[in-house]
């Protein structure tokens, strides 16, 4: 049975949840692919997010200490939301890193052009990256190559016919000033003469002109150089464009603008989440397990705006080579401004100053079941970070592997639908029912279920070839994330001293930050080295192992369910026991 109740005092916090996560959802969801489009590798992004998570780890507990000490909860919440307004504007002006567009020209017995690609990504491709209908089309390309002394000019002095090495060295000796140390080469080729290897595309040339002179397609000495290329074929230009910056990003001002902007954004997100969780628990008073009913409004905002903004990004990107992400940031700007008004109407319960709170917290942190609970929090944050940071990147790799232009054109909509299903198909039902599930099964059993669902979810990513199937898999987000969040917050509330809720919420965010840092670092390296399939499978097996260890710790009594303990929990009275139906607050 369902009881539908409207609690008017909770309406402002519901609106805050909706607006805050409506702002955060599209930015967090599309941030990995935005970084990819800006020219950062998946490893660079993972390492950057590791340091950003570390900074966030400090900010969240600090926010809890500040509001518990100085009682400025509303002011700090308002300030963080105001910063989100500024960050939404700054995001739109982050510059791209410089990228190379070129091929390797190589000559040993004949002249060839080589485009090196990601070994892991290419090994998963079952289709050509090129339009097969135009394989017989004659393609012209212009190369601009730096001069090289890799050829020994004396080799060809005894020959009557010159080859590319003669022309190359002649240019190198006589025309350096004229061409500014770069040789101009015109080539023609056909796609049907191309060879594809595991890690490269090799183009065999039909003709070569060097500074206007036709030259033979053979050479006696080894010649190897990197050339900038400009071709009449869009497919060649696409694969010839290096997708990520090859140098040290620490030397680029573009990287530091990106890093600082994302750091401030992630810190605002963390502090806002800390304060919002504390506000929800304060308003719920003696029913902390019902936190999910309030947090479901975060899913309403996250899911609805993700699908809408994803669709807008695709619409704004029609006939453009890259995705236009400005709708993401305009929506964040608008929703944050609306949220400033809502925060001014929130009922804020400031913490009362009492003595001995640090002794209580220290005593709490020495209990074995609390330590195991915090380890579980870190592991869940670790695994959820793998999904948050690398799932959309993986979806883009699947689309590239399928070479489906229509799928690529509406990829952001598909990713928005995935987040919509995460929220409306998974999170919201479990947020509504989480209190009932926790009361029926207990916290420690729910922890096992969450870890097991995460293992299944991660493994399913590895057995699909079409990214559209991810939409169905995201239904598991309700168990692996929403139920886990409700367990985490309610368990912390039950075991926390009455006057230290904000500090404990900050500690939770600190632990989340540890998990996120480790997930970003390890995930970035594994995805960069082994690709998405094997990385997701490794984390799925790891999650299954942790689930098994969780079961063992429960069996041997190392964990402790606090539902009936005399902390801050309400005893199960006769009235509580008979009201096991799901209450829905709207």
N, C-alpha and C positions, 0 to 999 in steps of 0.2 A: 504494500500500500504506500501511497505517497501523500504527504501533507505539504501543501503549498502555502508558505507564509511570506509575508512582505515585512521586513524589518527596516523601517524608514531610517533608523540611525546608521544603518550600514550602506545606504545608497551612495553617499559621497565617496566612501572607500572603494566601492564597486566601480564608480565612474573613474576614480584615479587609476585603478588597475587596468581598466579598459583603455584609457587614453595613454598611459605610460607605455604599456606593452604594444599598443597600436603603433606608437612611435618607434619602439625598440625592435619589434619583430622584423620588418622589412630590412632595416639596417643590419642587424645581426645576421639574418638569413642570407643576405646577398653580399655581405662584406668579403667572404673568401673569393667570390667570383669577381668582385670589384677589384680586389688586390691582384687577381690573375690578369685582369684586363689592363691594370696599371703597369704590368710587366714584372711582377714578382713571382719567383718560383714557389712551389708548394713548400719546399724546405725553408726558404727565407720567411715565408708567411708563418710557418709553424714556430720558428725560432723567435720571430718578432712577437707573436702572441704569447710565447712563454714568458718573456720579460714583461709584457704588458700585464699578464696575469699575476706576476710577482708584485708589481706595483699595486695592483688592485687588492692583493692580499693584505697589504699594509693599510690601505685606505678604509676598508670595511670595518675592521675592529676599532680603528681610530675613530670612525664615525660613531660607533656604539659607545665608546668611552666618552666622547664629547657630549653626546646628548644625555648620557646618564649623569655626567658631572655638571654640565652647565644648563641643562634643560632648555635646549634650543632646537628641538626636534622639527618644528614647523619651519623655522628659518632655514635650517640646513636642507630640508626637503625642497623648499622653494628655490634655494640657490642652485641645487643640482639640476632642477628642471629648467631653470633659466640658462644654465650652461648648455643643456641639450639644445636649446634654441640656437645658441651661438654655434655649436658644433655642427648642427644640421646645415648651416650656411657655409661653414668652412669646408665641409666635405665636398661641396660642389666645385671647389677651386683647387683641389689637390692635383698637381701635375703628374703626368706619366713619366716613368724612367725612360732614358734613351735606349732604343732597341736597334739591333742590326738587321739589315735586309740583304742577305747575300748567300753565295754558294761557294763551295771549294772548287777551284779549277785545278785539274790534275792531269799530267801527261807523263806516261811511261812508254807506251807504244802507240797510243792514240789519245786524242784530247777528249776528256769527259768532264762533266759538271756533276758534283755530288752535293746533295742536300742531306745533312745529317739530322736525324730526328731522335726523339726520346725512345730509347731502346725498349723500355717496359711498355710504353704506350703502343708502339708499333707492333709488338709481339702479340697484342690482343686484337689487332685489326684483322678482320676477315674480308673487308671490302676495300676497294681502291679509293683513294682520296680524290681521284680525278673523274671528270665527266667522260665516260667511255665512248660516248657518241662522237666525240671530237678527236679521237685518237689519231686520225690521219691528217689533221689540220696542221699546216705549216706555221710554226711559231717563231717569231723573231724576238731576240733578247739583246739588251745592251749590258755589257759588263764594264765596270770600272775597277781596275786591279792595281794594287801597289806593286812597284817593280821589285824583283827579287834576283839575287845572284846565285840561285840554286843551280842554274845551268852553266856548264862550262862551254864557253863560246868556241874554244879551240877544237872541240870535238868535230864540228861541222866544216872546218876549213878545207878538208880534203874532198868534200862532196861538191858536186856540180849543182845540186838542187837544195835550196834552203828549206828549212822547216821552221816551226814556231820558235825554237830556241834561238835561231839566227835573228829573226825579227824581234824577239824579246830583248836580246842583248843589244841589238842595234838601237832599239828604242831606249834601252837603259843607258846607253853610252852617249847618244846624240840628242835625244829629245827630252831630256829630263826637265829642263826649265820650261820647255814649250807646253808640256802636259802636266806640269806640277807634280812630278814623281808618280803619276798614275797612267797606266796604259788603257786606251779605249778599245774595246773589243766588241765586235758585232757577231752574233752567232745565230744560226737557224737550226731547228730541231723539230721532231715529231714525237708525240706521246707514245706512239706504238713502239718506238725504239728505246723506251725507258725500261730500266730494270729496277725492281723493288727488292731490297734486302731487309733483314730484320731491323736494321737501324738506319737505313738511308735509302734515298732515291738516286739512281745513277742515270744521267741523260747522255746518250751518245749523239754527237753533233753531226749535222749534214754539211755545214760550211762554217768557216771562220774568217772574219776580216779583222785585221789589226791596223788601226789608224788608216782605214780605207784601202788596205792592200789584202788581197786574197792570199791565204797561206794554206799549205797542206795540213792534213789532219793527223800527221804523225810527228814524232820527235824522238831523237836519239838519247836525250838525257832526261833525268827526272825533273819535273817541274811541278811545283805545288804552291798555291797561293789562295787567299780568301778574297773574293771579289763581290762588290756591291752589284746587284742585278736589278734590271728593270725589264719586265716581260709583257708581251701582249696577252698572255694567258693568266687569268685570275687565280687558277688553282696553283700554278707554279709560284706566283707571288705570295699566296697564302702560306704554303709550306716553307718558302724561303725566308719568311719573316720570323726571326728568332723570337719566340713567345715570351722569353724571360731575359732579364738583364744578366749578362755573363760575368760582369766584373764585380767588384766589391761595392755593395750597396751603401756601406757606411760612408763612402766618399761622395754620395749624392745628396744634394739638398732636398731633392724630391722625396727621398726615403724618410728624412727626418721630419718633413712636414706631415707625411702619412703616419709615421710612428707616433708623433706627439698628439696628433688629432685623434687617433684611435685610442691612445692611452687615456686621454681626458674623457672620451666617450665611454670607455669601459669602466673607468672609475666612477663616473656619474651613474652608470647602470648599476654597479655594485652597491654604491651607497644608497641609491634610491630603493633597490631591492631590500637592503637591510632595514631601512626605515619603514618601508611599506609592510614587510612581514611583521615588524614589531607593532605597527599601528593596528594591523588586522588582529593579532593575538590580544592586544589590549582591549579592543572592542568586543571580542568574543568572550572575554572574561573567563568563565569556568568551563568552556567547551572548546579547547584548543584543537581537538581532532576534527572540528568542522572548518578548519582553515581552508580546506579544499573548496568549500562552497563559495568562498570569497575569491580564491585564486583562479577559479574557473573564468572569472571576468578578464583575467590576464590573457587567457586562451581566446576568448571572444575577440579581444583587440588584436592579438598577434595573428590569429588565423584569418579574420575577415580582411584586415588591411594587407596581409601578405599576398593573398590571391588577387586583390584589387590592384595593388601597386605592381605586382608581377605582370599582370595584364597590361597596365599602363606602360611599363618599361618596354614590352614587346611592341606595343602600338607606336610609341615614340621612336622605336628603333627600325621601323620599316624602311627599307632601301638605304640603310646605313651599315657600314662595315662592322661597327661595334655597337654594343648595347648602350642606350641612353638611360643613365641611372638617376637623372634629376628628379623624376617623380618620387623616388625613395626619400630624398632629402626635403623636398617641398612638403611632403606629408608629415615628416618628422617635425618640421618647423611649425606647421599648423596645429598639430595635436599637442605639442609641448606648450604652445601659447594657451590653448584651451585648458590644459592641465594646471596652469598657474592659477586660473580662476577657481578650479575645483579644490586645490590645496588650501586656498584661503578659507574655504568653507568646511574643511575637515575638522572633526572633533579630535583634538590631540590630548592624550593623557601623559603628562610629563612625569618622569620618574622621581619618586621621593628619595631624598638622600638619607641613607642609613649607614650605620657602622658595621664593619665586618663582612661586607659583601665579597671582598677579595679572598678572605679566608674560606668562605662558602664555595666560591668558584674553584679555588685550589683543591679543596677537599673533594669536590665533584670530579675533577680531572684525574684524580688518583684511583678512581674505581675502575676495575677491569672491564665491566660491561660498558662503561662510558667510552673507554679507549677503543674497544671493538666497534662500538657504534660510530665513532669518529673515523675509524679506518674504512668502514662501509661508506660513509659520506664521501671520503676522498675517492674511493674506487668508482662510485656512481658518477661523480663529477668528471673523473678521468674518462670514463667510457662515453658519457654524454658529450664531452668535448670533442671526441673523435667524430661523432655524428655531426655536431654543429659546425665544425671547421672544415670537414673534408667530404661530407656527403654531396653537397652541390658541386664541388670540384669533380668528384667521381661521376656525377651525372653528366657533366659537360664532356668528360672523357668518353663516356658511353655514346653520347650523341656524335662525337667526332669519329668514333670507331664505326658507327652505323652509316656515317656520311649521309644523313638524312637532312636535306636542306629545310624542309617544312618543320621538322622537329627542332632544328636549330633556331628557326625564326620565332618559335613560340616556347622556347625553353624556359624563359623566366615565368611565363604563365604556368607551365608544368611544375616548376619549383614552388611557385606560389600555391598551387593546388596541393602539393605535398605538405606544405606548412599548414594549409587549411585543414587537411585531413588529420594531421598531427593534433591539431587543436580541437576541431569539432567532432571528429570521429574517434579520437583517443582521449585527449586530456579532459575535455568538459564532462563526458559521462563519468570518468573516474574521479574528477574533482568533486562532482555532486555526491558520488557514492562512497568516497574515500573514508569519511567518518564512520559510516555503517560497516564498511569492509574491515577497518582497523578494529572496531569494537568486536566484530565477530571473530576475526582471525588473530588479532594481537599484532603488535608492532614487529616482533622478531620474525614471525612467519611471513609477514608482508615484505620484510627485507629480502628473504629468500626468493619470493615470487618476483620481485623487482629485478634482482640480479639474473634470474633465469630467463625472464622475458627479454632482457638486454642481450643475452647470449644468442637467443633465437633471432632477434631482430638483426644483429650484426651479421650473422651467418647468411640470412636470406638475401642480404645485399650482394653476396658473392655468387649466387646461382642464377641471377637474371642477366639478360642481354639487352633488354629494352628498358630504359629508365622510367617508362610509364608504370612499370610494375612496382616501383618504389612507393607509389601512392597507396597501394594496398598494404604494403609492409608497415607504413607509418601509422596504421591503426594500433600497432603495439606500443606507440608512444604513450598511450594512456596508462598502461601498466608500468612501463620502464621509466617514465618520467613523472607523470602526474601523481600516481600513487606513491612513488618514491619521495616526491617533494612534500606531500602531506605527512608521510611517516616521519620525515626528517624534521619538519617544523613542529609537529605535535609532540614528538618524543622529546625534543629539546625543551619545549615549553613545560612539559610535565616534570622534567627532572631539574629545571632551573630554579634557583632561589627567586623569591617573589620580586625583589628589587633589582634583578640583574638580567632581565629579558633582553635588553638592547645589547648588552655585552655578549651574551650567548649567541644572539643572532649574528653579531659581528664575527664571533668565532666560527660559526657555520660558514659564513662567506669566506673567511680565511681558509678553512679546509677545502671549500669549493675551489678557491684560488690555487691551492696546492695541486689538486686533481687536474685543474685546467692547465696549469703550467706543465705538468708531466705529460698530459695528453697532447698538448700542442707540440712539445719538443719531440717526444717519441713518435707521434703520428706524422709530423712533418718529415722526419728522416725516413721512416718506413714507407710512407706513400711516395716519397721521392725516389727511393731505391728500388722498391718492389712493386709499386703500383697499388691500385685500389683493391683488387680482388684478394691478393694474398695478405694485405694489411688488415682488411676487415675480417678476414678469416682468422688471422692470428689473434685479434682482439676478441672475436667470438669465442675461441677456445679458452682464452684467458678468463673471460667472463664466466664461462661454464665451470672452470676450475674454482673460481672464487665463490660461485654459488654452492658448489659441493663443500668447500671449506666452511661456508656459512652454516650449512646444515649440520656439519660436525660440531661446530662451536655451540650451536643451539642444543644439540643432543647431549653434550657433556656439561651443559649448564654454565658455559662461559658468558653467555648473554643473559639478559634479564628483561622481561616484559614488565613495563611500569604501569600498565593499565590500572591495576588494583593497588598500587603502592600509595603510601601516604605522603607523597610529595605535594604537588599542587593539583593533583587529579581529584576529580569528584568521585566519591565512592559510588559503586553501582547499587543504587537504591532499588526498591521494588518498582518505583515509577520509571526509573531509567531502564530496568530490565524488560519491561513490557513494551516500551516504545522503541522497538527495533526497526521501525519502518524508516525509509529514507526521507529526511526533511529537505525540501527544496526552497531556498531563500531566493527571491527575485526582487 
